[in-house]
């Protein structure tokens, strides 16, 4: 390369850096012949009525499920005549006709509980409740299924049965609604929110009042209380201990030990209740003598 060419290269201005053209948003307000284009408003989802003792929580992020908020679900190994099988603890309880409602009652929880109730319809079911409440429509889906199936559903409150949880507790089979001595029960009226035009808010207000009347009638049906007293008691949060809940008609009995009617099949007639860790008089756990389950 000649010296003049080198000098020309040295004095040349650097090439401009590549700058990508910014992408225009399809909803951006770009100027037009009549001024800036109007932006489209996002359509909000219809408000939902909540029936919970806890404040409203925002929707969970995508990919996160609140169905069972347990870090690690224990596994149970069962030995049968055909070998060993492993279950998660909730599937093992399902084999004993035990269904659990733990935590907030949401659509995911309702779908699982409804499926389990339908699957276990042939014989009595034990429904253990420890819930602060949740979405009204999800709770009513469980309630309607409890009334729909032909077998009785025995309800047991452990921890708390608040809001929609108390309605499900009261909806159990008459004479089979129980609570442990340190549980608590809470009832109140539904809560919700609405936004939008005045007409939309009026529609939602009318709907939540109809929903409150429907829930009051359900409580009256299962507790024997008159509507006026129910409306008065549910005006604000009303907390009750198990004895107060029994007097109010939400439960039938306060228990400290598991009654024979709630013992799993094959256990009450073989192994007496004890606190020795699950082994019967023969020195083996009851899981050792179980037949192979028909479903997991």
C-alpha positions as CSV (number, residue, x, y, z in Angstrom):
1,X,0.0,0.0,0.0
2,X,1.4,3.4,-1.0
3,X,2.1,6.1,1.7
4,X,-0.6,8.3,0.2
5,X,-3.2,5.5,0.6
6,X,-2.2,5.0,4.2
7,X,-2.6,8.7,4.8
8,X,-6.0,8.7,3.2
9,X,-7.1,5.8,5.5
10,X,-5.7,7.5,8.6
11,X,-7.6,10.7,7.9
12,X,-10.9,9.0,6.9
13,X,-13.8,9.4,9.3
14,X,-14.9,6.3,11.2
15,X,-17.9,4.4,9.9
16,X,-21.1,5.2,11.8
17,X,-22.3,2.5,14.2
18,X,-25.3,0.5,13.2
19,X,-28.3,1.8,15.0
20,X,-31.4,-0.4,14.6
21,X,-34.6,1.4,13.8
22,X,-36.9,1.4,16.9
23,X,-39.9,-0.8,16.5
24,X,-43.2,1.0,16.7
25,X,-45.7,-0.4,19.1
26,X,-49.0,-1.3,17.5
27,X,-50.9,0.6,20.1
28,X,-48.7,3.7,20.2
29,X,-50.1,7.1,19.7
30,X,-48.4,8.1,16.4
31,X,-49.4,11.4,15.0
32,X,-51.9,11.4,12.1
33,X,-53.6,14.0,9.9
34,X,-56.1,14.7,12.8
35,X,-53.6,14.6,15.7
36,X,-52.3,11.8,17.8
37,X,-54.1,8.5,17.4
38,X,-56.1,7.5,20.5
39,X,-54.8,4.6,22.6
40,X,-56.9,1.5,23.1
41,X,-58.0,0.8,26.6
42,X,-57.3,-2.6,28.1
43,X,-60.5,-4.5,28.9
44,X,-60.4,-5.5,32.6
45,X,-61.6,-8.9,33.7
46,X,-64.9,-9.0,35.5
47,X,-64.5,-8.6,39.3
48,X,-64.9,-11.7,41.4
49,X,-66.5,-12.0,44.8
50,X,-64.3,-13.2,47.6
51,X,-65.4,-14.8,50.8
52,X,-62.3,-14.9,52.9
53,X,-61.0,-13.8,56.3
54,X,-57.7,-12.7,54.7
55,X,-57.2,-9.6,52.6
56,X,-57.4,-9.8,48.9
57,X,-54.2,-11.1,47.3
58,X,-53.2,-10.1,43.8
59,X,-53.2,-12.9,41.1
60,X,-50.2,-15.2,41.3
61,X,-47.5,-15.0,38.6
62,X,-47.7,-17.3,35.6
63,X,-46.3,-20.7,36.3
64,X,-47.0,-20.6,40.0
65,X,-49.7,-22.8,41.6
66,X,-51.3,-22.4,45.0
67,X,-53.0,-25.8,44.9
68,X,-50.6,-27.2,47.6
69,X,-48.1,-24.8,49.0
70,X,-45.8,-27.4,50.5
71,X,-42.1,-27.5,49.9
72,X,-41.8,-31.2,50.1
73,X,-44.7,-33.7,50.0
74,X,-43.8,-36.9,52.0
75,X,-43.9,-40.2,50.2
76,X,-45.3,-43.4,51.7
77,X,-44.0,-46.8,50.7
78,X,-46.6,-49.6,50.9
79,X,-45.7,-53.3,50.7
80,X,-48.4,-55.6,49.2
81,X,-48.5,-59.1,48.0
82,X,-47.4,-57.8,44.6
83,X,-44.4,-55.8,45.8
84,X,-43.9,-52.2,46.9
85,X,-45.6,-49.1,45.7
86,X,-44.9,-45.5,46.6
87,X,-47.5,-42.8,47.0
88,X,-47.5,-39.2,48.0
89,X,-49.2,-38.8,51.3
90,X,-52.4,-37.2,49.9
91,X,-52.9,-40.1,47.4
92,X,-52.4,-42.5,50.3
93,X,-55.1,-40.6,52.3
94,X,-57.4,-40.7,49.3
95,X,-57.2,-44.4,49.3
96,X,-58.6,-44.2,52.9
97,X,-61.4,-42.0,51.6
98,X,-59.9,-38.8,53.2
99,X,-60.0,-35.5,51.3
100,X,-58.1,-32.4,52.5
101,X,-58.9,-28.7,51.9
102,X,-55.8,-26.9,53.2
103,X,-55.2,-23.2,52.4
104,X,-57.2,-20.7,50.3
105,X,-60.1,-22.1,48.3
106,X,-59.4,-21.2,44.7
107,X,-60.5,-22.7,41.3
108,X,-57.6,-25.1,41.3
109,X,-58.4,-26.4,44.8
110,X,-62.1,-26.8,43.9
111,X,-61.3,-28.8,40.7
112,X,-59.2,-31.2,42.7
113,X,-61.7,-31.6,45.5
114,X,-64.6,-32.0,43.2
115,X,-62.8,-34.7,41.3
116,X,-61.9,-36.6,44.5
117,X,-65.5,-36.4,45.8
118,X,-66.9,-37.8,42.6
119,X,-64.3,-40.6,42.5
120,X,-65.1,-41.6,46.1
121,X,-68.9,-41.4,45.8
122,X,-69.7,-45.1,46.7
123,X,-68.9,-44.9,50.5
124,X,-68.8,-42.2,53.2
125,X,-66.0,-39.5,52.7
126,X,-64.1,-37.6,55.4
127,X,-63.4,-34.0,54.5
128,X,-60.7,-32.3,56.6
129,X,-60.9,-28.5,56.4
130,X,-58.2,-26.0,57.4
131,X,-58.9,-22.9,55.3
132,X,-59.2,-19.1,55.6
133,X,-61.8,-19.0,52.9
134,X,-61.5,-18.0,49.3
135,X,-63.4,-17.4,46.1
136,X,-67.2,-17.8,46.4
137,X,-67.7,-19.6,43.1
138,X,-64.9,-22.1,43.9
139,X,-66.4,-22.8,47.3
140,X,-69.9,-23.2,45.9
141,X,-68.6,-25.7,43.3
142,X,-67.4,-27.9,46.2
143,X,-70.6,-27.3,48.2
144,X,-72.8,-28.3,45.3
145,X,-70.8,-31.4,44.7
146,X,-71.1,-32.4,48.4
147,X,-74.9,-32.2,48.0
148,X,-74.8,-33.8,44.6
149,X,-73.1,-37.1,45.5
150,X,-75.1,-39.8,47.2
151,X,-72.7,-40.7,50.0
152,X,-72.5,-38.7,53.2
153,X,-69.6,-36.4,53.6
154,X,-68.2,-36.1,57.2
155,X,-66.6,-32.7,57.8
156,X,-63.8,-32.1,60.4
157,X,-62.3,-28.7,61.2
158,X,-58.6,-28.7,62.0
159,X,-56.9,-25.3,62.6
160,X,-59.6,-23.0,61.2
161,X,-62.7,-23.0,59.0
162,X,-63.2,-19.4,58.2
163,X,-65.5,-17.7,55.6
164,X,-66.2,-20.2,52.8
165,X,-64.5,-22.8,54.9
166,X,-67.1,-22.5,57.6
167,X,-69.9,-23.0,55.0
168,X,-68.3,-26.2,53.8
169,X,-67.9,-27.3,57.4
170,X,-71.6,-26.7,58.1
171,X,-72.6,-28.5,54.8
172,X,-71.4,-31.9,56.0
173,X,-73.8,-34.7,56.8
174,X,-76.0,-34.0,59.8
175,X,-74.5,-35.5,62.9
176,X,-71.1,-35.9,61.2
177,X,-69.8,-32.4,61.5
178,X,-66.9,-32.1,63.9
179,X,-64.1,-29.8,65.1
180,X,-61.0,-30.4,67.1
181,X,-60.8,-28.5,70.5
182,X,-58.3,-25.8,69.4
183,X,-59.9,-25.1,66.0
184,X,-61.7,-21.8,65.3
185,X,-64.6,-21.0,63.0
186,X,-65.4,-17.6,61.5
187,X,-68.4,-16.4,59.4
188,X,-69.0,-13.1,57.6
189,X,-70.6,-11.6,54.5
190,X,-68.9,-11.8,51.1
191,X,-66.6,-9.0,49.9
192,X,-65.6,-8.0,46.4
193,X,-64.7,-5.1,44.2
194,X,-65.8,-3.5,40.9
195,X,-64.5,-1.0,38.5
196,X,-65.6,0.6,35.3
197,X,-68.6,2.6,34.4
198,X,-71.2,3.5,36.9
199,X,-73.7,1.1,35.3
200,X,-71.2,-1.8,35.6
201,X,-70.5,-1.0,39.2
202,X,-74.3,-1.0,39.9
203,X,-74.6,-4.4,38.2
204,X,-71.9,-5.9,40.4
205,X,-73.3,-4.4,43.5
206,X,-76.7,-6.0,42.8
207,X,-75.0,-9.3,42.1
208,X,-73.0,-9.4,45.3
209,X,-76.2,-8.6,47.3
210,X,-77.9,-11.5,45.6
211,X,-74.9,-13.7,46.5
212,X,-75.0,-12.6,50.1
213,X,-78.7,-13.6,50.3
214,X,-77.9,-17.0,48.7
215,X,-75.1,-17.7,51.2
216,X,-77.4,-16.7,54.1
217,X,-80.0,-19.2,52.9
218,X,-77.4,-22.0,52.8
219,X,-76.3,-21.2,56.3
220,X,-79.9,-21.2,57.5
221,X,-80.5,-24.6,55.8
222,X,-77.6,-26.3,57.6
223,X,-77.6,-24.5,61.0
224,X,-81.3,-24.1,61.7
225,X,-80.9,-20.4,62.4
226,X,-83.3,-17.8,61.1
227,X,-82.3,-15.4,58.4
228,X,-82.5,-12.4,60.6
229,X,-80.0,-13.7,63.1
230,X,-77.7,-14.9,60.3
231,X,-77.7,-11.5,58.7
232,X,-77.0,-9.8,62.0
233,X,-74.1,-12.2,62.9
234,X,-72.5,-12.0,59.5
235,X,-72.5,-8.2,59.3
236,X,-68.9,-8.3,60.6
237,X,-66.4,-11.1,61.2
238,X,-67.7,-13.4,63.9
239,X,-65.1,-15.7,65.4
240,X,-66.2,-18.8,67.4
241,X,-64.5,-21.5,69.3
242,X,-65.7,-25.1,68.7
243,X,-68.2,-25.0,71.5
244,X,-69.7,-21.7,70.3
245,X,-69.8,-23.2,66.7
246,X,-71.7,-26.2,68.0
247,X,-74.2,-24.0,69.8
248,X,-74.6,-21.9,66.6
249,X,-75.3,-25.1,64.6
250,X,-72.2,-25.1,62.4
251,X,-70.9,-28.4,63.8
252,X,-72.5,-31.3,65.8
253,X,-69.6,-32.4,68.0
254,X,-66.2,-31.3,69.5
255,X,-63.8,-34.2,69.5
256,X,-60.3,-34.8,71.0
257,X,-59.8,-38.4,69.7
258,X,-60.7,-40.0,66.5
259,X,-64.1,-41.8,66.7
260,X,-64.4,-45.3,65.4
261,X,-66.7,-44.1,62.6
262,X,-63.7,-42.1,61.1
263,X,-61.2,-44.8,61.4
264,X,-59.9,-46.2,58.0
265,X,-61.3,-49.5,56.9
266,X,-59.3,-52.5,58.3
267,X,-57.8,-50.5,61.2
268,X,-60.5,-50.1,63.8
269,X,-61.3,-53.8,63.9
270,X,-57.6,-54.8,63.9
271,X,-55.5,-52.3,65.7
272,X,-56.7,-50.3,68.8
273,X,-56.0,-46.6,68.7
274,X,-52.6,-45.8,70.3
275,X,-49.7,-43.4,70.0
276,X,-47.0,-45.9,69.3
277,X,-46.1,-44.9,65.7
278,X,-48.4,-46.9,63.5
279,X,-47.5,-50.6,64.4
280,X,-50.2,-52.9,65.5
281,X,-50.2,-55.7,68.0
282,X,-48.5,-58.0,65.5
283,X,-45.4,-55.7,65.5
284,X,-46.0,-54.6,61.9
285,X,-47.4,-51.4,60.5
286,X,-50.9,-51.6,59.1
287,X,-49.6,-50.7,55.7
288,X,-47.9,-54.1,55.5
289,X,-51.2,-56.0,55.3
290,X,-53.1,-53.8,52.8
291,X,-54.0,-55.1,49.4
292,X,-52.9,-53.5,46.3
293,X,-54.8,-50.2,45.7
294,X,-57.1,-50.0,42.8
295,X,-56.3,-46.4,42.0
296,X,-53.7,-43.8,42.9
